[in-house]
Amino acid sequence: MLNQFKGKQFSKEVIILCVRWYLKYNLSYRGLKEMLLERGIEVSHTTIYRWVIEYTPILELQIRKHLKMTNDSWRLDETYIKVRGKWHYLYRAVDSKGNTIDYYLSETRDVKAAKAFLNRALGANHNQKPRVITTDKYAATINAIKNTDGYDGVKHRSSKYMNNIIEQDHRRIKRKTNSILGFKCFESASITIAGIEVFQMIKKNQIQKITTVLDEVEFIEQLFIVG
């Protein structure tokens, strides 16, 4: 079996700790570096960054296998994320209970991007075909819902009041991304945001096995295969 930590200077436990703390808490790479140094572990902030970029995709892929099913009433909206000084668009959706449906970072806000998000969301194992999707009145998103395979018969409604739940949920993600002060490249932005979203799903109790922080630590360590 693949040892995902072979050849690393630091142990699996230290690497996973750094990845988990960075994505879960409102920490900078330099701040996390100082916290580790206080505990006698000397590691550069750039090394922690490389760990986050390397291991977050594995973490996200494995965690998606354990998510509870969401319901069939979706709230869909986009928020803004700055990458290399330019605004990009983070498509996000939650169900009527606030559980995360999915997320998708795009350089554009148009029909093509909305379709890509809808395909990703419907293709995820923890989601079912929606009965209704609530959005704002942005025409490109409405057009995408009407013209994306698999969404035939889905009711669409535009309601700012009913979409408050997704707008409030954006704040969970923006609290972390705002502290980053802008991403340097699209790939790192997409990977990091996915990791932040993963820990928000854990916080929302979207994984049956996790009820305490100790459950979370044990569960995440078991996701990484070491042989």
C-alpha positions, 0 to 999 in steps of 0.5 A: 500500500502507498505510504503517502508520507514516505521520505518526509522529514517530519512525521505523519502526525505533525503533517496532519496536525498542521494541515488540519489546524491551518484549514480549520482555524483562523491561522496564518502559515507564519502563526502556525509555524510559531505555535509549533516552535513553542512546542519544540517543532521547527518547520518553515511556513513554506513547508506547511504551505506545501503540506496543505497543497499536497494533502488537502486533495487527498483529505477532501477525496476521502471525506466525501465518501463519508458525508451524510445525504443532503436534502432536495431543497438547494440554496445556490449563490456565488461569493467573491474570492481574490486571486492574484489581485483579481476577483474570482467567483466561488459558487456554493450551495447548501440545503434547507438545513444549511448542510453544504451541497458543494463548492466550485471556484471559477475565474468567471461568473457565467452560464459555463461556470454555473453549469460546471458547478451544477454538474459537480454538485449532482455528481457528488455521492452525498447529494440527490437530485434537487426538487427545488433550487433557490437563487438570486435573480442572476440570469446566467445561473437561472439559464444554467439550471434550465439547460444542464443535463439532470436538472429537468423538472427541477423547480427554480425560484428567486428569493433573497429572503430564502437565500439568506441561509447561503449568504450567511454560510458564505461568512464561515468561509470568508472569515478564513479566506479574508485572513489570507489576504488574497491567494497567489494562484488559482490552483492553491486557492481552489485547493485551500478553499476545498479544505476550508469547506471540508472542515466546515462540513465537519463542523456542521456534523455532516459526518456521522462518526464525528461528535467530538474534536478527538473523534475528528483527529482520529477519523482524519488520521485514519483517512490517510493510508500508510503501509 
